[in-house]
Amino acid sequence: MALFAMIGLDKAGGAELRAATRPEHLAYLAALGDKVKVGGPYMDADGGSVGSLVIVEVEDRAAAEAIQQADPYAKAGLFASTELWPWRVVVGGLA
C-alpha cells in the first residue's frame, strides 16, 4: 500500500460549483472508507475554499488516479489544475 496526495486547485469563480457539488464529493469520499486518510480544502486569506487536498492509501498510482478522476469535483470541472504525488508521513501521524 502507498500514500498519495491528490491536489486540485479550483478554477477562478468556482465557489458556486464547489458548493453545489460538495455533498456528492463528501459522499464519494465517505464511500471510499479507510482509503481516505485525511482531506480538506485549501483556503484563501478570507477563508474561502480555493482547492482540495486528499491523502489516500491505495495499492498503486493507478488506483489513486482512478479515485482522483472519479471525484465529483473533478467530474464537474471544478479544478483548473490537478496533481497526484506519492506521499510519506515524516512528522506526526494519520489516524
C-alpha positions as CSV (number, residue, x, y, z in Angstrom):
1,M,0.0,0.0,0.0
2,A,1.1,3.5,-0.7
3,L,0.1,7.1,0.2
4,F,-0.8,9.6,-2.5
5,A,-1.6,13.3,-2.2
6,M,-4.4,14.4,-4.6
7,I,-4.3,18.1,-5.1
8,G,-6.8,20.1,-7.0
9,L,-6.8,23.9,-7.5
10,D,-10.2,25.5,-8.3
11,K,-10.9,27.5,-11.4
12,A,-11.5,31.2,-10.8
13,G,-15.1,31.8,-9.8
14,G,-15.6,28.2,-8.8
15,A,-17.2,28.8,-5.4
16,E,-20.8,28.1,-6.6
17,L,-19.8,24.9,-8.4
18,R,-17.9,23.8,-5.3
19,A,-20.9,24.5,-3.1
20,A,-23.3,22.7,-5.4
21,T,-21.0,19.6,-5.8
22,R,-19.8,19.4,-2.2
23,P,-22.5,16.9,-0.9
24,E,-21.7,14.5,-3.7
25,H,-18.0,15.0,-3.2
26,L,-18.2,14.2,0.6
27,A,-20.4,11.2,0.0
28,Y,-17.9,9.9,-2.6
29,L,-15.0,10.3,-0.1
30,A,-17.0,8.6,2.7
31,A,-17.8,5.7,0.4
32,L,-14.0,5.1,-0.1
33,G,-13.8,4.2,3.6
34,D,-10.4,3.8,5.2
35,K,-8.6,4.5,1.9
36,V,-9.1,8.2,2.7
37,K,-6.6,9.2,5.4
38,V,-7.2,13.0,5.5
39,G,-8.7,15.6,3.3
40,G,-9.9,19.2,3.2
41,P,-9.9,22.4,1.3
42,Y,-7.1,24.9,0.6
43,M,-8.3,28.3,1.9
44,D,-7.7,31.9,0.7
45,A,-6.9,34.8,3.1
46,D,-10.7,35.4,3.5
47,G,-11.4,31.8,4.5
48,G,-12.9,30.8,1.2
49,S,-12.1,27.4,-0.4
50,V,-9.8,27.6,-3.4
51,G,-8.8,23.9,-3.8
52,S,-8.6,20.5,-2.3
53,L,-6.1,18.1,-0.7
54,V,-6.9,14.5,-0.1
55,I,-4.4,11.9,1.1
56,V,-5.4,8.3,0.1
57,E,-3.8,5.0,0.8
58,V,-4.1,2.6,-2.1
59,E,-2.4,-0.2,-3.9
60,D,-0.6,1.9,-6.5
61,R,-0.7,5.1,-8.6
62,A,-3.3,3.7,-11.0
63,A,-5.7,3.3,-8.1
64,A,-5.0,6.8,-6.9
65,E,-5.6,8.2,-10.4
66,A,-8.9,6.3,-10.7
67,I,-10.1,7.8,-7.4
68,Q,-8.9,11.3,-8.4
69,Q,-10.7,11.1,-11.8
70,A,-13.9,9.8,-10.3
71,D,-14.2,12.6,-7.7
72,P,-17.4,14.6,-8.3
73,Y,-15.4,17.8,-8.1
74,A,-13.1,16.7,-10.9
75,K,-16.1,15.3,-13.0
76,A,-17.9,18.6,-12.6
77,G,-14.9,20.5,-13.9
78,L,-14.2,22.5,-10.7
79,F,-10.4,22.2,-11.0
80,A,-8.2,24.4,-13.1
81,S,-5.3,22.0,-12.3
82,T,-4.7,18.7,-10.5
83,E,-1.6,16.9,-9.3
84,L,-1.0,13.5,-7.9
85,W,2.1,12.8,-5.8
86,P,3.4,9.9,-3.8
87,W,3.5,11.0,-0.2
88,R,5.1,9.8,3.0
89,V,4.4,10.7,6.7
90,V,7.6,12.0,8.3
91,V,6.2,14.1,11.3
92,G,3.0,13.4,13.1
93,G,0.7,10.6,12.1
94,L,-2.5,9.7,10.3
95,A,-5.4,8.0,12.1
